[in-house]
């Protein structure tokens, strides 16, 4: 084992430099745990030697400093994934693969919504080592997530040691966003503009939606400097979007009979950042505690949005402002399908750009959005219900992302979340909120339908990723390699046997 020195405030700190697995010599030790139970009861023979009671059972691990160094590195990599919206199963598989590749053959990982815990077992003579890291912040930076994915693959394949990986991780986490903040603001406005086109709005509505969503993003950016909880930011966003649409309708600037598409587009933008896909993935793969935490976050953020929209509608009633008419879902025709595809592709690309994706990921997201919108629009022409159409379209998006994304060097999570953004039920959500806030004796069936569409989209993406696994790895190796759908992390399984 090599030793490297790093300076820290003028003091030299000696860290163990782990070599990649390909460079470390492998020694064979008999696995005493594989003996049959009845062998222990038999008298010692030449064929079955007696167990030495003084010999420690379990893996031979490096010293404490090396173990702590590897655990810290794996936890920091898992934190980047968790903060970017990766599922708990992906984070667990990543940490297990990294620790096994760097010389810790048997580790257990526990992931919950706010923290990651790793325990390294060190045989019968030494106590296990446990490390914990709290995930304090969450942000949409898909460039950081993609670069972390590349680093993880290098570690698992033995191309980097622990010291080099630590240096590379520091470079990734300390690097600024690839684009200025105003580019993200324009991209969020672009998401709203393309959503209005997908819903059948004209250029004037698209322009207004672009401006309002950009203003909402800047307001959120401003209040975020004062650490305002995200719940209240959602309240402000829904309030500003609804009141702005009413003010524009009162001024007579829009000549269309569907001005509330502006609100529907803004609601879709506010819904797009929620971790619905990760919550459903965690629930399906058995991480129920993490799924409950993510679900609670989604519910709370949605409640903030609902509060803002309903509050704006109540203010309009008190001030006797002219209420915008209840938006109707217009029937689509084959002639409208090209506009639907353009709106879906543009909204997905703008969402990926707003999440700081690089050009390749943005183009892949654009293709995924176009495919999802085309399938959804085609199914709606057959008069299929919105929940079923959304589920089928999302399944195809997840399948295409799972098959093509990794070959193109893009994380499937980026493609999945971006691809279903145009299909989020912004219009159905606003219709349900309008009925609750304005009409007496309101029926909540419209709002329940919007919730069902959101769950169908998330479940469809996870199912599509699962269906893509046989195509990517071969049908015969599917059960041995995977324990569930994988949106992030390494594809190679880790050898967890005790040697």
ZIQUI-V696243 format. One record per pair of residues at least 6 apart in sequence whose C-alpha atoms are under 8 Angstrom apart, sorted by the first residue. I is the first residue (numbers start at 0). J is the second residue. D is the distance in whole Angstrom. If there is no record, write none. Layout:
I:J:D, I:J:D
//
This chain:
0:15:7, 0:16:7, 0:17:6, 0:18:7, 1:15:6, 1:16:5, 1:17:7, 1:18:8, 2:13:6, 2:14:6, 2:15:5, 2:16:5, 3:13:6, 3:14:5, 3:15:6, 3:16:6, 4:11:6, 4:12:5, 4:13:5, 4:14:6, 5:11:6, 5:12:5, 5:13:7, 5:14:7, 6:12:6, 14:64:7, 14:65:7, 14:68:8, 15:64:7, 15:65:6, 15:162:8, 16:160:7, 16:161:6, 16:162:6, 17:65:8, 17:101:7, 17:160:5, 17:161:5, 17:162:7, 18:101:8, 18:159:8, 18:160:5, 18:161:7, 19:100:8, 19:101:7, 19:154:8, 19:157:5, 19:158:6, 19:159:6, 19:160:5, 19:161:8, 20:100:6, 20:101:7, 20:102:7, 20:157:5, 21:157:6, 27:498:8, 28:498:6, 29:498:7, 30:497:7, 30:498:6, 31:50:8, 31:56:7, 32:56:8, 38:47:7, 39:49:7, 39:50:8, 42:49:8, 43:49:5, 55:122:6, 55:123:6, 55:124:6, 56:122:5, 56:123:6, 56:124:8, 57:121:7, 57:122:4, 57:123:7, 57:497:6, 57:498:7, 58:104:7, 58:105:8, 58:121:6, 58:122:6, 58:497:6, 58:498:6, 59:121:7, 59:122:8, 60:66:8, 60:102:7, 60:103:6, 60:121:7, 61:102:8, 66:103:7, 66:119:8, 66:128:8, 67:128:8, 67:130:8, 68:161:8, 69:98:7, 69:101:7, 69:161:7, 70:98:7, 70:117:7, 70:130:7, 71:130:7, 72:161:8, 72:164:8, 72:165:6, 73:94:5, 73:97:6, 73:98:7, 74:94:7, 74:115:7, 74:116:8, 74:117:8, 74:131:8, 74:132:6, 75:132:8, 76:94:8, 76:147:7, 76:151:8, 76:168:8, 77:90:5, 77:91:8, 77:93:7, 77:94:6, 77:115:8, 78:115:8, 78:132:8, 78:133:8, 78:134:6, 79:143:8, 79:144:7, 79:147:8, 80:90:7, 80:144:6, 80:147:8, 80:487:8, 81:87:7, 81:90:7, 81:134:7, 81:137:8, 82:134:7, 82:136:6, 82:137:4, 82:138:6, 83:137:6, 83:138:6, 83:139:6, 83:140:7, 83:141:7, 83:144:7, 84:137:8, 84:139:8, 84:274:6, 84:277:6, 85:277:6, 85:412:7, 85:486:7, 85:487:6, 86:277:5, 86:278:8, 86:280:6, 86:281:6, 86:486:7, 86:487:8, 87:110:6, 87:111:7, 87:281:6, 87:286:7, 87:289:7, 88:281:7, 88:284:7, 88:286:7, 88:483:8, 88:485:8, 89:485:6, 89:486:7, 89:487:6, 89:488:6, 90:110:8, 90:487:8, 90:488:7, 91:108:6, 91:109:7, 91:110:7, 92:488:7, 92:489:8, 92:492:8, 93:151:8, 93:488:5, 93:489:6, 94:108:7, 95:105:8, 95:106:6, 95:107:7, 95:108:7, 95:493:7, 96:155:6, 96:489:8, 96:491:8, 96:492:7, 96:493:5, 96:494:8, 97:151:7, 97:154:7, 97:155:6, 98:104:7, 98:106:7, 99:105:7, 99:106:8, 99:493:6, 99:494:7, 99:495:7, 100:154:7, 100:155:6, 100:156:8, 100:157:7, 100:493:8, 101:154:8, 101:160:7, 101:161:7, 103:119:7, 104:494:7, 104:495:6, 104:496:7, 104:497:7, 105:119:6, 105:120:6, 105:495:6, 105:496:7, 105:497:7, 106:117:7, 106:118:6, 106:119:4, 106:120:6, 106:495:8, 107:117:6, 107:118:5, 107:119:7, 108:115:7, 108:116:6, 108:117:5, 108:118:7, 109:115:6, 109:116:5, 109:117:6, 110:116:6, 110:289:7, 111:288:6, 111:289:5, 111:292:8, 112:134:8, 112:288:7, 112:289:5, 112:290:8, 112:292:6, 112:293:7, 113:133:6, 113:134:5, 113:135:7, 114:131:7, 114:132:6, 114:133:4, 114:134:5, 115:131:6, 115:132:5, 115:133:6, 115:134:8, 116:129:7, 116:130:6, 116:131:4, 116:132:7, 117:129:6, 117:130:5, 117:131:6, 118:127:7, 118:128:6, 118:129:4, 118:130:6, 119:127:5, 119:128:5, 119:129:6, 120:126:7, 120:127:5, 120:128:7, 121:127:6, 121:128:8, 139:354:5, 139:355:7, 140:176:7, 140:354:5, 140:355:5, 140:356:7, 141:351:8, 141:354:6, 141:355:6, 141:356:5, 141:413:7, 142:176:8, 142:177:8, 142:355:6, 142:356:5, 142:357:6, 143:171:6, 143:172:7, 144:410:8, 145:409:7, 145:410:6, 146:171:7, 147:168:7, 147:171:7, 148:410:7, 148:487:7, 148:488:6, 148:489:7, 150:164:7, 150:167:8, 150:168:8, 151:488:7, 151:489:7, 152:489:6, 153:159:6, 154:160:7, 154:161:8, 154:164:7, 155:489:8, 155:491:8, 176:355:7, 177:355:6, 177:357:8, 178:355:7, 182:353:7, 183:352:7, 183:353:4, 183:354:7, 183:355:7, 184:213:5, 184:216:6, 184:217:7, 184:353:7, 185:209:8, 185:213:6, 185:353:8, 186:349:5, 186:350:7, 186:352:6, 186:353:5, 187:209:8, 187:212:6, 187:213:6, 187:216:7, 187:268:7, 187:349:7, 187:350:7, 187:353:6, 188:208:7, 188:209:4, 188:210:6, 188:211:7, 188:212:5, 188:213:5, 189:209:6, 189:345:8, 189:346:7, 189:349:6, 190:209:8, 190:268:7, 190:345:7, 190:346:4, 190:347:7, 190:349:5, 190:350:6, 191:205:7, 191:208:6, 191:209:6, 191:212:7, 191:261:8, 191:264:5, 191:265:6, 191:267:7, 191:268:6, 191:346:7, 192:204:8, 192:205:4, 192:206:6, 192:207:8, 192:208:6, 192:209:5, 192:264:7, 192:346:8, 193:205:7, 193:341:8, 193:342:5, 193:343:7, 193:345:6, 193:346:5, 194:264:6, 194:267:8, 194:342:6, 194:343:7, 194:346:6, 194:421:6, 195:201:7, 195:204:7, 195:205:6, 195:208:7, 195:260:6, 195:261:7, 195:263:8, 195:264:6, 195:342:8, 196:202:8, 196:205:7, 196:338:7, 196:339:7, 196:342:6, 197:338:6, 197:339:5, 197:340:8, 197:341:7, 197:342:5, 197:343:7, 197:421:8, 198:260:8, 198:339:8, 199:329:8, 199:335:8, 199:338:8, 200:257:8, 200:260:7, 203:253:7, 204:253:7, 204:258:7, 204:260:7, 204:261:6, 205:261:8, 207:261:7, 208:261:5, 208:262:8, 208:264:7, 208:265:7, 211:240:7, 211:243:7, 211:265:8, 212:240:8, 212:265:6, 212:268:8, 215:236:6, 215:239:7, 215:240:7, 219:232:6, 219:236:8, 222:232:8, 229:300:7, 230:299:7, 230:300:5, 230:302:8, 230:303:5, 230:304:8, 231:303:6, 232:303:8, 233:269:7, 233:300:6, 233:301:8, 233:303:5, 233:304:5, 233:307:7, 234:303:5, 234:304:5, 234:305:7, 234:306:6, 234:307:4, 234:308:8, 235:304:8, 235:307:6, 236:269:7, 236:304:7, 236:307:7, 237:265:8, 237:266:7, 237:303:8, 237:304:5, 237:305:7, 237:306:8, 237:307:4, 237:308:5, 237:311:8, 238:307:4, 238:308:5, 238:309:8, 238:310:7, 238:311:5, 239:307:8, 239:311:8, 240:261:8, 240:262:6, 240:265:6, 240:266:8, 240:308:8, 241:262:6, 241:308:6, 241:311:6, 241:312:7, 242:311:6, 242:312:8, 242:315:8, 244:258:7, 244:259:7, 244:261:6, 244:262:6, 244:323:8, 245:320:8, 245:321:7, 245:322:7, 245:323:6, 247:253:7, 248:258:7, 248:321:8, 248:323:7, 249:320:8, 249:321:6, 257:324:8, 257:326:6, 258:323:7, 259:323:6, 259:324:7, 259:325:8, 259:326:6, 260:326:7, 260:426:7, 262:429:7, 263:425:5, 263:426:5, 263:428:8, 263:429:6, 264:425:6, 264:426:7, 265:425:8, 266:304:8, 266:425:5, 266:426:8, 266:428:8, 266:429:7, 267:420:8, 267:421:8, 267:423:6, 267:424:7, 267:425:4, 267:426:8, 269:304:8, 270:301:7, 270:423:7, 270:425:8, 271:420:6, 271:423:7, 273:297:6, 273:300:8, 274:293:7, 274:297:7, 275:293:8, 275:294:7, 275:297:7, 275:453:8, 275:454:7, 275:457:6, 276:416:7, 276:456:8, 276:457:5, 276:458:7, 276:460:7, 276:461:7, 277:290:8, 277:293:7, 277:457:8, 278:289:8, 278:290:5, 278:291:7, 278:293:5, 278:294:6, 279:290:7, 279:454:8, 279:457:6, 279:458:6, 279:461:8, 280:290:8, 280:457:8, 280:458:7, 280:461:6, 280:484:7, 281:287:7, 281:289:7, 281:290:5, 282:289:8, 282:290:5, 282:291:8, 284:482:8, 284:483:6, 284:484:8, 305:432:7, 308:429:8, 308:432:7, 309:432:6, 309:433:7, 309:435:8, 309:436:5, 310:436:8, 312:322:8, 312:433:8, 312:436:6, 312:437:7, 313:436:7, 313:437:7, 315:321:7, 315:322:7, 316:322:8, 325:430:7, 325:433:7, 326:426:8, 326:430:7, 331:376:8, 331:379:7, 331:380:6, 332:380:7, 333:380:7, 336:373:7, 336:376:6, 336:377:7, 339:372:6, 339:373:7, 339:376:7, 340:368:8, 340:369:5, 340:370:8, 340:372:5, 340:373:5, 340:376:8, 341:369:7, 342:369:8, 342:372:8, 342:421:8, 343:365:8, 343:368:5, 343:369:5, 343:371:7, 343:372:5, 343:421:5, 343:422:8, 344:364:8, 344:365:5, 344:366:6, 344:367:7, 344:368:5, 344:369:4, 344:370:8, 344:372:8, 345:365:6, 345:368:8, 346:365:8, 346:368:7, 346:420:7, 346:421:6, 347:361:8, 347:364:6, 347:365:5, 347:367:8, 347:368:5, 347:417:5, 347:418:6, 347:419:8, 347:420:6, 347:421:7, 348:361:5, 348:362:7, 348:364:6, 348:365:5, 348:368:8, 348:417:7, 349:361:8, 350:417:6, 350:420:8, 351:360:7, 351:361:5, 351:364:7, 351:413:7, 351:417:6, 352:361:6, 359:409:8, 360:409:6, 360:413:7, 360:414:7, 363:404:7, 363:414:7, 364:413:7, 364:414:5, 364:415:8, 364:417:6, 364:418:6, 365:418:7, 367:396:6, 367:399:7, 367:400:7, 367:414:7, 367:415:8, 367:417:8, 367:418:5, 368:396:8, 368:417:7, 368:418:4, 368:419:7, 368:420:8, 368:421:7, 369:418:8, 370:392:8, 370:395:8, 370:396:7, 371:392:5, 371:393:6, 371:395:7, 371:396:6, 371:418:7, 371:419:7, 371:422:8, 372:392:7, 372:421:7, 372:422:7, 374:388:8, 374:391:8, 374:392:5, 375:388:6, 375:389:6, 375:391:8, 375:392:5, 378:388:6, 379:385:7, 379:388:7, 385:452:7, 386:448:8, 386:451:7, 386:452:5, 386:455:6, 387:455:8, 389:422:7, 389:452:6, 389:455:6, 389:456:6, 390:452:8, 390:455:5, 390:456:5, 390:458:7, 390:459:5, 391:459:7, 392:456:8, 392:459:8, 393:418:8, 393:419:6, 393:455:8, 393:456:5, 393:457:7, 393:459:5, 393:460:5, 393:463:7, 394:456:8, 394:458:8, 394:459:4, 394:460:5, 394:461:7, 394:462:6, 394:463:4, 394:464:8, 395:459:8, 395:460:8, 395:463:6, 396:414:8, 396:415:6, 396:418:6, 396:419:7, 396:460:6, 396:463:7, 397:411:8, 397:414:8, 397:415:6, 397:459:7, 397:460:4, 397:461:6, 397:462:7, 397:463:4, 397:464:5, 397:467:8, 398:460:7, 398:462:8, 398:463:4, 398:464:5, 398:465:8, 398:466:6, 398:467:5, 399:463:8, 399:467:8, 400:411:5, 400:414:6, 400:415:6, 400:464:7, 401:411:6, 401:463:7, 401:464:5, 401:467:5, 401:468:7, 401:486:8, 402:467:6, 402:468:8, 402:470:7, 402:471:6, 404:410:6, 404:411:5, 404:414:7, 405:411:7, 410:486:7, 410:487:6, 411:486:5, 411:487:7, 412:486:5, 412:487:6, 415:460:6, 419:456:7, 422:456:8, 423:452:7, 423:453:6, 423:456:8, 424:449:6, 424:450:8, 424:452:7, 424:453:7, 425:449:8, 427:445:6, 427:446:7, 427:448:7, 427:449:5, 428:445:7, 428:446:6, 428:449:6, 430:445:7, 430:446:7, 431:442:8, 431:443:6, 431:444:8, 431:445:5, 431:446:4, 432:446:7, 434:441:5, 434:442:7, 434:443:8, 435:441:5, 435:442:7, 435:443:7, 461:484:6, 462:484:7, 464:484:6, 464:485:7, 464:486:7, 465:483:7, 465:484:5, 465:485:7, 468:477:7, 468:484:8, 469:476:8, 469:477:6, 480:491:8, 480:492:6, 481:492:8
//
